[in-house]
């Protein structure tokens, strides 16, 4: 079984999920209902509006829910808006918490995640989420770093795409199906 640890700001993720799952569908169906009862709902509107709201939901979820730091298979994945960094554990020196959560490499390079950017609530509380995630990451590094030195991994940081197109396609299909069934 592959060990997988996901680190994210839970408050930000909950906010993004609430907006995407409660607010956007409500406005979509309210908008479709107003148009339908006004007699202006053609095939173009029936197809376009659900897709627009699906894209808006996806754009809200990208920085709030889908951006995160993930640890698996001896690597750290820092997933941001459209890219993710794949960093072998042996290159990581430590995780530092403060206003930002940063993964610092032995070479001095620093990588951060959009999910851990400063907020007013975080500043008032002393950035507890960033500290918790840095402690988890540093604990994992202390525990696993010695074992990972024996294994063969790439020796560089790789930048990969992180788009979540499958999620966007599924959400678009669900919104489209519901709007066609209801209106």
ABEGO torsion letter per residue (X at the ends): XBBBBBBBBAAAAAAAAAAAAAAAAAAAAAAAAAAAAAGABBAAAAAAAAAAAAAAAAAAAAAAAABBBBBBGGBBBBBBAABBBBBBAAABABBBBBABBBBBBAAGBBBBBAAABBBAAAAAAGGAAAAAAAAAAAAAAAAAAAAAAABBBBABBBBBBBAGAAAAAAAAAAAAAAAAAAX
